Amino acid sequence: MKIAVPVAEGRLTPHFGHAAEFVVVHAENEQIKKTEVLEPPPHEPGVLPGWLYEFGVGVVIAGGMGQRAIELFAQKGIKVVTGALGGGPEQLVRQYLTNTLVTGENVCDH
């Protein structure tokens, strides 16, 4: 399973579409096996779901995301978890894998 987290300065960024980079965490049996940092293509509506799909991402953990992006991810079969409250990508993924990830509202500003 590959889980993507949008980050800025090594921590979850609340602005999904404007993330400086994405950390993709490879997990197996609730264990993190590998992480990789990807630089996203220039921000344009609808580009990121297809781009992450090409990398085999199955889950995205985000602070906030617009409804259209959520729909585009769903069309690709990618699960979106919004309302994550910050932290490092590996920490968030560990919490997701153990069902302890605390989420609040989808903090999308558009």
N, C-alpha and C positions, 0 to 999 in steps of 0.2 A: 504494500500500500504506500502510495506517495501522498504526502500532505503538504500543501503550500501555505506559507504565512507571509503576508506583505510586511516588509520591514523598512525602517529608517534608523540608522545608527544602531543596528543590532537588536532593535526591539519592535514589537508590533506597532504598525502605524495605523491610526484611525482612518486614514484616507486611502482606501484600497486602490483606487484608480491612479493614484499619484505616488505609489510606492517606488522608492529608489531601487529596490531590489526585492526579490522573493527568495526565501529560504525554502527549499524543498527537502522535506525529511522523509527518508525511506524507512518504513517501519515493518516489522515482521513479528507476529506473536507478542504484541504489546512492547516490543523492544526496538529502540532506535538503532538502525544498522549503519546509516550514512546520512550526511547532510550535504547539500550543494547549494551554492548561491548563484542565482540567475539574474541577469540584468534584463528587465522587460523591454519590449519594443516601445517606441514612442506612444504616449497615451492617445488613444482614439477610442470612442465608444464601441464596445463590442469586440475589441481585439484580444483582450486578456483571456477570456474564456477559451477561445480556440488555441491560443498560444500555450496555456497551461495544459490543455487537453493533449496537445502534441507531445508534451513531456510525460504523459501518463498519470497526471495528477488525478486523484479520486476524491479528495477532500480539500476544501479551502477554509482556513480559520481566519476570520476578519473581524475588525472592530465594527466597521460600517460598510454597507454596500447598497447601491441603488437597486430598485426592484427589477429594472431591465437586465442588469448584470446577473442577478440571482436567476432570472428566467433563462438567460443564455447558458449559464452553468448547468441548470437543470436539463436543458436540451442536450447537453453533452454527457449527461449522466454523472456530473460532478456534484457532490454534496457540499452545501455551503453552511457554515456555522458562523452566524454574525453575533455581535455583542460581546466578543471577547474583550477582556478588560485590561490588556497590556501584558507585558512580560516578554521574555526571550522566546524565540521560536521553539527551541527544544523543550523548554518548560511547558509551553502551551500544548505541544503535541503530546508530551507525557500525560498531561492532565486529560486531554481528549481521549487517549488510548485507555486510560483507567476510569473514564466516566466521572472525572472530578473537575472538569473545565467549568468555571463559573462564567456565565454570560449574562449580560444585561440587555438593554435595548439596542437595536440596530442603530448605531450612531451616525448614519449617513446624513450628510448636510445638503443633499440635493435630491 
